[in-house]
Amino acid sequence: MTAASDARNVEVHLDLDGSPQRVGLLRRHASRQQADTLTFEYDPAWLEGDQSFELDPGLPLTAGLFEATRSNGMASAFEHDDLKRALVI
């Protein structure tokens, strides 16, 4: 998997048989008042693709923004060994 990133946004791509495909956008929202928040949104082309699948049961393959704090585990969706082999961040 490859990803273009800055301090707050990471484009998530998945390498499927040598053909990188954009899966979505992971964003970090910093807060001085509370824990940082992570959000993820699938790319529309990924949602419509024949090879698409959900990255984690907590990230169902639907349009919309998924939100979680770092402490409640959404980031763990990007830590599975099999997924890490395919993803480039």
Phi and psi restraints in degrees (value plus and minus 20) as a CYANA .aco file:
   2 THR   PHI    -142.8  -102.8
   2 THR   PSI     138.8   178.8
   3 ALA   PHI    -174.8  -134.8
   3 ALA   PSI     121.9   161.9
   4 ALA   PHI    -116.2   -76.2
   4 ALA   PSI     116.1   156.1
   5 SER   PHI    -163.0  -123.0
   5 SER   PSI     138.0   178.0
   6 ASP   PHI    -149.9  -109.9
   6 ASP   PSI    -186.2  -146.2
   7 ALA   PHI     -83.0   -43.0
   7 ALA   PSI     -43.4    -3.4
   8 ARG   PHI    -142.7  -102.7
   8 ARG   PSI     -37.7     2.3
   9 ASN   PHI    -145.1  -105.1
   9 ASN   PSI     119.4   159.4
  10 VAL   PHI    -152.0  -112.0
  10 VAL   PSI      99.5   139.5
  11 GLU   PHI     -98.3   -58.3
  11 GLU   PSI     105.6   145.6
  12 VAL   PHI    -120.6   -80.6
  12 VAL   PSI     101.8   141.8
  13 HIS   PHI    -141.2  -101.2
  13 HIS   PSI     130.3   170.3
  14 LEU   PHI    -143.1  -103.1
  14 LEU   PSI     112.8   152.8
  15 ASP   PHI    -111.4   -71.4
  15 ASP   PSI      86.6   126.6
  16 LEU   PHI    -126.3   -86.3
  16 LEU   PSI      84.8   124.8
  17 ASP   PHI      34.3    74.3
  17 ASP   PSI      24.0    64.0
  18 GLY   PHI      61.5   101.5
  18 GLY   PSI     -14.4    25.6
  19 SER   PHI    -138.8   -98.8
  19 SER   PSI      78.2   118.2
  20 PRO   PHI     -83.9   -43.9
  20 PRO   PSI     116.1   156.1
  21 GLN   PHI    -150.8  -110.8
  21 GLN   PSI     116.3   156.3
  22 ARG   PHI     -92.8   -52.8
  22 ARG   PSI     108.1   148.1
  23 VAL   PHI    -118.4   -78.4
  23 VAL   PSI     -59.5   -19.5
  24 GLY   PHI     153.8   193.8
  24 GLY   PSI    -184.1  -144.1
  25 LEU   PHI    -149.6  -109.6
  25 LEU   PSI     104.6   144.6
  26 LEU   PHI    -122.4   -82.4
  26 LEU   PSI     109.4   149.4
  27 ARG   PHI    -146.4  -106.4
  27 ARG   PSI     123.3   163.3
  28 ARG   PHI    -129.4   -89.4
  28 ARG   PSI     108.3   148.3
  29 HIS   PHI    -131.8   -91.8
  29 HIS   PSI      86.7   126.7
  30 ALA   PHI     -96.4   -56.4
  30 ALA   PSI     126.2   166.2
  31 SER   PHI    -163.0  -123.0
  31 SER   PSI     115.0   155.0
  32 ARG   PHI    -101.6   -61.6
  32 ARG   PSI     -41.9    -1.9
  33 GLN   PHI    -107.2   -67.2
  33 GLN   PSI     -48.0    -8.0
  34 GLN   PHI    -167.5  -127.5
  34 GLN   PSI    -197.8  -157.8
  35 ALA   PHI     -82.9   -42.9
  35 ALA   PSI     128.4   168.4
  36 ASP   PHI     -75.5   -35.5
  36 ASP   PSI     130.9   170.9
  37 THR   PHI    -134.5   -94.5
  37 THR   PSI     118.4   158.4
  38 LEU   PHI    -127.5   -87.5
  38 LEU   PSI     120.3   160.3
  39 THR   PHI    -149.5  -109.5
  39 THR   PSI     131.4   171.4
  40 PHE   PHI    -156.8  -116.8
  40 PHE   PSI     121.2   161.2
  41 GLU   PHI    -158.7  -118.7
  41 GLU   PSI     107.7   147.7
  42 TYR   PHI     -86.8   -46.8
  42 TYR   PSI     125.2   165.2
  43 ASP   PHI     -91.9   -51.9
  43 ASP   PSI     118.0   158.0
  44 PRO   PHI     -75.7   -35.7
  44 PRO   PSI     -57.7   -17.7
  45 ALA   PHI     -85.5   -45.5
  45 ALA   PSI     -54.7   -14.7
  46 TRP   PHI     -86.4   -46.4
  46 TRP   PSI     -62.6   -22.6
  47 LEU   PHI     -81.2   -41.2
  47 LEU   PSI     -52.3   -12.3
  48 GLU   PHI    -111.1   -71.1
  48 GLU   PSI     -29.3    10.7
  49 GLY   PHI     -93.9   -53.9
  49 GLY   PSI     132.8   172.8
  50 ASP   PHI     -88.5   -48.5
  50 ASP   PSI     -48.6    -8.6
  51 GLN   PHI    -118.6   -78.6
  51 GLN   PSI     -12.8    27.2
  52 SER   PHI     -90.3   -50.3
  52 SER   PSI     131.4   171.4
  53 PHE   PHI    -175.3  -135.3
  53 PHE   PSI     140.3   180.3
  54 GLU   PHI     -95.1   -55.1
  54 GLU   PSI     121.6   161.6
  55 LEU   PHI     -93.6   -53.6
  55 LEU   PSI     -44.5    -4.5
  56 ASP   PHI    -183.8  -143.8
  56 ASP   PSI     130.5   170.5
  57 PRO   PHI     -77.2   -37.2
  57 PRO   PSI     -46.1    -6.1
  58 GLY   PHI     -98.9   -58.9
  58 GLY   PSI     -24.4    15.6
  59 LEU   PHI    -145.4  -105.4
  59 LEU   PSI      51.5    91.5
  60 PRO   PHI     -79.4   -39.4
  60 PRO   PSI     130.9   170.9
  61 LEU   PHI     -96.3   -56.3
  61 LEU   PSI      52.1    92.1
  62 THR   PHI    -159.1  -119.1
  62 THR   PSI     138.9   178.9
  63 ALA   PHI     -91.2   -51.2
  63 ALA   PSI     132.0   172.0
  64 GLY   PHI     104.4   144.4
  64 GLY   PSI     151.2   191.2
  65 LEU   PHI    -117.0   -77.0
  65 LEU   PSI     109.6   149.6
  66 PHE   PHI    -123.9   -83.9
  66 PHE   PSI     111.6   151.6
  67 GLU   PHI    -145.6  -105.6
  67 GLU   PSI     121.7   161.7
  68 ALA   PHI    -177.7  -137.7
  68 ALA   PSI     134.1   174.1
  69 THR   PHI    -105.3   -65.3
  69 THR   PSI     140.3   180.3
  70 ARG   PHI     -78.7   -38.7
  70 ARG   PSI     -50.8   -10.8
  71 SER   PHI     -97.8   -57.8
  71 SER   PSI     -35.0     5.0
  72 ASN   PHI    -123.1   -83.1
  72 ASN   PSI     -14.9    25.1
  73 GLY   PHI      83.7   123.7
  73 GLY   PSI     -21.8    18.2
  74 MET   PHI     -79.4   -39.4
  74 MET   PSI     -54.9   -14.9
  75 ALA   PHI     -80.1   -40.1
  75 ALA   PSI     -45.3    -5.3
  76 SER   PHI     -84.0   -44.0
  76 SER   PSI     -40.7    -0.7
  77 ALA   PHI     -81.5   -41.5
  77 ALA   PSI     -43.9    -3.9
  78 PHE   PHI    -120.5   -80.5
  78 PHE   PSI      -7.1    32.9
  79 GLU   PHI    -132.5   -92.5
  79 GLU   PSI     -22.6    17.4
  80 HIS   PHI     -82.6   -42.6
  80 HIS   PSI     116.6   156.6
  81 ASP   PHI     -76.9   -36.9
  81 ASP   PSI     -65.9   -25.9
  82 ASP   PHI     -83.1   -43.1
  82 ASP   PSI     -59.8   -19.8
  83 LEU   PHI     -89.7   -49.7
  83 LEU   PSI     -59.0   -19.0
  84 LYS   PHI     -82.3   -42.3
  84 LYS   PSI     -53.8   -13.8
  85 ARG   PHI     -85.2   -45.2
  85 ARG   PSI     -51.3   -11.3
  86 ALA   PHI    -113.0   -73.0
  86 ALA   PSI     -43.5    -3.5
  87 LEU   PHI    -113.6   -73.6
  87 LEU   PSI     126.7   166.7
  88 VAL   PHI    -145.5  -105.5
  88 VAL   PSI     101.7   141.7
